[in-house]
Amino acid sequence: ITEVTVAQYRKFCTATKHAMPKEPPWKWQDNQPIVNVSWNDAKAYADWAGASLPTEAQWEKAARGTDGRVFPWGDKWDAARCANKSNSYDEYGNYIGPKSVASFKAGASPYGIEDMAGNTCEWCADWYGKDYYKIAPLKNPTGPKTGEKRILRGGSWNNNGPVDYRGACRDSNRPDGGGADAGFRCVVLI
């Protein structure tokens, strides 16, 4: 339902001796989403938790529902429904980073999934393919078999405009990359 938190990730690091990522300028806060994690870190956590990273198709359906809405909450942009650049900086222009997970109940997806727009952009299982969707199957595409970059979805607290928060918006980075706006969530199929 939410992104993996700092507290959850710390528990994984303690249990496995995996290194915590670099602390962000706003310091670790247990209920905020973990940031500065690479795709490799996210995959290691998911494996340890008995879960997986969502495929890009799973992520998008969770964000957009069956009606294909533009944003998780509907078709009209509303900055008050997610952590974004307008509410993630203090009055002096210093970034304060993401919010605690599930802080924007009105921004939940039709499935009740929190923070699908804003807070952190989220690693997905798939490799990135620039033209992949021109040849992809229409149902449950799984992405290219190989690549140089992995998919990130969801926009982050540091993105500029509504286009970055659309359920269909996508980005990519090297699997060993990351940043102060990169986090993840896990999927458990039941």
Contacts in CASP RR format, 6 or more apart in sequence:
PFRMAT RR
TARGET T0000
AUTHOR 0000-0000-0000
METHOD contacts of the structure
MODEL  1
ITEVTVAQYRKFCTATKHAMPKEPPWKWQDNQPIVNVSWNDAKAYADWAG
ASLPTEAQWEKAARGTDGRVFPWGDKWDAARCANKSNSYDEYGNYIGPKS
VASFKAGASPYGIEDMAGNTCEWCADWYGKDYYKIAPLKNPTGPKTGEKR
ILRGGSWNNNGPVDYRGACRDSNRPDGGGADAGFRCVVLI
1 102 0 8 1.000
1 112 0 8 1.000
1 113 0 8 1.000
1 114 0 8 1.000
2 33 0 8 1.000
2 101 0 8 1.000
2 102 0 8 1.000
2 114 0 8 1.000
2 115 0 8 1.000
2 185 0 8 1.000
3 33 0 8 1.000
3 34 0 8 1.000
3 101 0 8 1.000
3 114 0 8 1.000
3 115 0 8 1.000
3 119 0 8 1.000
3 120 0 8 1.000
3 122 0 8 1.000
3 183 0 8 1.000
3 184 0 8 1.000
3 185 0 8 1.000
4 33 0 8 1.000
4 34 0 8 1.000
4 42 0 8 1.000
4 45 0 8 1.000
4 183 0 8 1.000
4 184 0 8 1.000
4 185 0 8 1.000
4 186 0 8 1.000
5 30 0 8 1.000
5 31 0 8 1.000
5 32 0 8 1.000
5 33 0 8 1.000
5 34 0 8 1.000
5 101 0 8 1.000
6 28 0 8 1.000
6 29 0 8 1.000
6 30 0 8 1.000
6 31 0 8 1.000
6 32 0 8 1.000
6 33 0 8 1.000
6 34 0 8 1.000
7 30 0 8 1.000
7 31 0 8 1.000
8 34 0 8 1.000
9 20 0 8 1.000
9 34 0 8 1.000
9 37 0 8 1.000
9 45 0 8 1.000
10 20 0 8 1.000
10 28 0 8 1.000
10 30 0 8 1.000
12 18 0 8 1.000
12 44 0 8 1.000
12 45 0 8 1.000
12 48 0 8 1.000
12 49 0 8 1.000
13 19 0 8 1.000
13 20 0 8 1.000
15 48 0 8 1.000
16 44 0 8 1.000
16 48 0 8 1.000
18 41 0 8 1.000
18 44 0 8 1.000
18 45 0 8 1.000
21 34 0 8 1.000
21 35 0 8 1.000
21 36 0 8 1.000
21 37 0 8 1.000
21 41 0 8 1.000
22 36 0 8 1.000
23 36 0 8 1.000
24 35 0 8 1.000
24 36 0 8 1.000
24 97 0 8 1.000
24 180 0 8 1.000
25 95 0 8 1.000
25 180 0 8 1.000
26 95 0 8 1.000
26 96 0 8 1.000
26 97 0 8 1.000
29 100 0 8 1.000
31 100 0 8 1.000
31 101 0 8 1.000
32 97 0 8 1.000
32 98 0 8 1.000
32 99 0 8 1.000
32 100 0 8 1.000
32 101 0 8 1.000
33 98 0 8 1.000
33 101 0 8 1.000
33 115 0 8 1.000
33 119 0 8 1.000
33 120 0 8 1.000
33 183 0 8 1.000
34 183 0 8 1.000
34 184 0 8 1.000
35 98 0 8 1.000
35 120 0 8 1.000
35 179 0 8 1.000
35 180 0 8 1.000
35 181 0 8 1.000
35 182 0 8 1.000
35 183 0 8 1.000
36 178 0 8 1.000
36 179 0 8 1.000
36 180 0 8 1.000
36 182 0 8 1.000
37 45 0 8 1.000
37 123 0 8 1.000
37 178 0 8 1.000
37 182 0 8 1.000
37 183 0 8 1.000
37 184 0 8 1.000
38 175 0 8 1.000
38 176 0 8 1.000
38 177 0 8 1.000
38 178 0 8 1.000
38 182 0 8 1.000
39 53 0 8 1.000
39 123 0 8 1.000
39 150 0 8 1.000
39 173 0 8 1.000
39 174 0 8 1.000
39 175 0 8 1.000
39 176 0 8 1.000
39 177 0 8 1.000
39 178 0 8 1.000
40 175 0 8 1.000
40 176 0 8 1.000
42 53 0 8 1.000
42 123 0 8 1.000
42 183 0 8 1.000
42 184 0 8 1.000
43 53 0 8 1.000
43 123 0 8 1.000
43 125 0 8 1.000
45 184 0 8 1.000
45 186 0 8 1.000
46 52 0 8 1.000
46 53 0 8 1.000
46 184 0 8 1.000
46 186 0 8 1.000
49 186 0 8 1.000
50 188 0 8 1.000
51 186 0 8 1.000
51 187 0 8 1.000
51 188 0 8 1.000
52 125 0 8 1.000
52 186 0 8 1.000
52 187 0 8 1.000
52 188 0 8 1.000
53 123 0 8 1.000
53 124 0 8 1.000
53 125 0 8 1.000
53 184 0 8 1.000
53 186 0 8 1.000
53 187 0 8 1.000
54 62 0 8 1.000
54 122 0 8 1.000
54 124 0 8 1.000
54 125 0 8 1.000
54 185 0 8 1.000
54 186 0 8 1.000
54 187 0 8 1.000
55 124 0 8 1.000
55 125 0 8 1.000
55 126 0 8 1.000
55 140 0 8 1.000
55 142 0 8 1.000
55 143 0 8 1.000
56 124 0 8 1.000
56 125 0 8 1.000
56 126 0 8 1.000
56 141 0 8 1.000
56 143 0 8 1.000
56 151 0 8 1.000
56 153 0 8 1.000
56 170 0 8 1.000
57 140 0 8 1.000
57 141 0 8 1.000
57 142 0 8 1.000
58 124 0 8 1.000
58 187 0 8 1.000
59 116 0 8 1.000
59 122 0 8 1.000
59 124 0 8 1.000
59 153 0 8 1.000
60 153 0 8 1.000
60 167 0 8 1.000
60 168 0 8 1.000
62 109 0 8 1.000
62 111 0 8 1.000
62 113 0 8 1.000
62 116 0 8 1.000
63 72 0 8 1.000
63 109 0 8 1.000
63 113 0 8 1.000
63 116 0 8 1.000
63 117 0 8 1.000
63 153 0 8 1.000
63 154 0 8 1.000
63 167 0 8 1.000
64 70 0 8 1.000
64 72 0 8 1.000
64 109 0 8 1.000
64 167 0 8 1.000
64 168 0 8 1.000
65 109 0 8 1.000
65 110 0 8 1.000
65 111 0 8 1.000
66 110 0 8 1.000
67 110 0 8 1.000
69 75 0 8 1.000
69 110 0 8 1.000
69 167 0 8 1.000
70 76 0 8 1.000
70 77 0 8 1.000
70 166 0 8 1.000
70 167 0 8 1.000
70 168 0 8 1.000
71 77 0 8 1.000
71 78 0 8 1.000
71 81 0 8 1.000
71 107 0 8 1.000
71 117 0 8 1.000
71 162 0 8 1.000
71 165 0 8 1.000
71 166 0 8 1.000
71 167 0 8 1.000
72 81 0 8 1.000
72 107 0 8 1.000
72 108 0 8 1.000
72 109 0 8 1.000
72 110 0 8 1.000
72 113 0 8 1.000
72 116 0 8 1.000
72 117 0 8 1.000
72 167 0 8 1.000
73 81 0 8 1.000
73 106 0 8 1.000
73 107 0 8 1.000
73 108 0 8 1.000
73 109 0 8 1.000
73 117 0 8 1.000
77 162 0 8 1.000
77 165 0 8 1.000
78 106 0 8 1.000
78 107 0 8 1.000
79 86 0 8 1.000
79 87 0 8 1.000
80 87 0 8 1.000
80 104 0 8 1.000
80 106 0 8 1.000
81 104 0 8 1.000
81 106 0 8 1.000
81 107 0 8 1.000
81 117 0 8 1.000
82 104 0 8 1.000
82 107 0 8 1.000
82 115 0 8 1.000
82 117 0 8 1.000
82 118 0 8 1.000
82 119 0 8 1.000
82 165 0 8 1.000
83 97 0 8 1.000
83 98 0 8 1.000
83 99 0 8 1.000
83 103 0 8 1.000
83 104 0 8 1.000
83 115 0 8 1.000
83 118 0 8 1.000
83 119 0 8 1.000
83 156 0 8 1.000
83 157 0 8 1.000
84 118 0 8 1.000
84 157 0 8 1.000
84 159 0 8 1.000
84 161 0 8 1.000
84 165 0 8 1.000
85 157 0 8 1.000
85 158 0 8 1.000
85 159 0 8 1.000
85 160 0 8 1.000
85 161 0 8 1.000
87 99 0 8 1.000
88 95 0 8 1.000
88 96 0 8 1.000
88 97 0 8 1.000
88 98 0 8 1.000
88 99 0 8 1.000
88 157 0 8 1.000
88 158 0 8 1.000
89 95 0 8 1.000
89 96 0 8 1.000
90 96 0 8 1.000
95 157 0 8 1.000
95 158 0 8 1.000
97 157 0 8 1.000
97 158 0 8 1.000
97 180 0 8 1.000
98 118 0 8 1.000
98 119 0 8 1.000
98 120 0 8 1.000
98 156 0 8 1.000
98 157 0 8 1.000
98 181 0 8 1.000
99 119 0 8 1.000
99 157 0 8 1.000
101 114 0 8 1.000
101 115 0 8 1.000
101 119 0 8 1.000
102 114 0 8 1.000
102 115 0 8 1.000
103 115 0 8 1.000
104 114 0 8 1.000
104 115 0 8 1.000
105 114 0 8 1.000
107 114 0 8 1.000
107 116 0 8 1.000
107 117 0 8 1.000
108 114 0 8 1.000
108 116 0 8 1.000
109 116 0 8 1.000
116 154 0 8 1.000
116 167 0 8 1.000
117 154 0 8 1.000
117 155 0 8 1.000
117 165 0 8 1.000
117 166 0 8 1.000
117 167 0 8 1.000
118 154 0 8 1.000
118 155 0 8 1.000
118 156 0 8 1.000
118 157 0 8 1.000
118 159 0 8 1.000
118 165 0 8 1.000
119 156 0 8 1.000
119 157 0 8 1.000
120 155 0 8 1.000
120 156 0 8 1.000
120 157 0 8 1.000
120 181 0 8 1.000
120 182 0 8 1.000
120 183 0 8 1.000
120 184 0 8 1.000
121 152 0 8 1.000
121 153 0 8 1.000
121 154 0 8 1.000
121 155 0 8 1.000
121 156 0 8 1.000
121 159 0 8 1.000
121 171 0 8 1.000
121 181 0 8 1.000
121 182 0 8 1.000
121 183 0 8 1.000
122 152 0 8 1.000
122 153 0 8 1.000
122 154 0 8 1.000
122 182 0 8 1.000
122 183 0 8 1.000
122 184 0 8 1.000
122 185 0 8 1.000
123 150 0 8 1.000
123 151 0 8 1.000
123 152 0 8 1.000
123 182 0 8 1.000
123 183 0 8 1.000
123 184 0 8 1.000
124 150 0 8 1.000
124 151 0 8 1.000
124 152 0 8 1.000
124 153 0 8 1.000
125 150 0 8 1.000
125 151 0 8 1.000
126 142 0 8 1.000
126 143 0 8 1.000
126 144 0 8 1.000
126 150 0 8 1.000
126 151 0 8 1.000
127 143 0 8 1.000
127 144 0 8 1.000
127 145 0 8 1.000
127 146 0 8 1.000
127 147 0 8 1.000
127 149 0 8 1.000
127 150 0 8 1.000
127 151 0 8 1.000
128 144 0 8 1.000
128 147 0 8 1.000
128 148 0 8 1.000
128 149 0 8 1.000
128 150 0 8 1.000
128 151 0 8 1.000
128 170 0 8 1.000
128 172 0 8 1.000
129 143 0 8 1.000
129 144 0 8 1.000
129 147 0 8 1.000
129 149 0 8 1.000
129 172 0 8 1.000
132 141 0 8 1.000
132 143 0 8 1.000
132 144 0 8 1.000
133 141 0 8 1.000
136 143 0 8 1.000
148 174 0 8 1.000
149 172 0 8 1.000
149 173 0 8 1.000
149 174 0 8 1.000
149 175 0 8 1.000
150 172 0 8 1.000
150 173 0 8 1.000
150 174 0 8 1.000
150 175 0 8 1.000
151 170 0 8 1.000
151 171 0 8 1.000
151 172 0 8 1.000
152 170 0 8 1.000
152 171 0 8 1.000
152 172 0 8 1.000
152 173 0 8 1.000
152 182 0 8 1.000
153 167 0 8 1.000
153 169 0 8 1.000
153 170 0 8 1.000
153 171 0 8 1.000
154 164 0 8 1.000
154 165 0 8 1.000
154 167 0 8 1.000
154 169 0 8 1.000
155 164 0 8 1.000
155 165 0 8 1.000
155 169 0 8 1.000
155 171 0 8 1.000
155 181 0 8 1.000
156 164 0 8 1.000
156 181 0 8 1.000
156 182 0 8 1.000
157 181 0 8 1.000
158 180 0 8 1.000
158 181 0 8 1.000
159 165 0 8 1.000
159 181 0 8 1.000
163 169 0 8 1.000
173 182 0 8 1.000
END
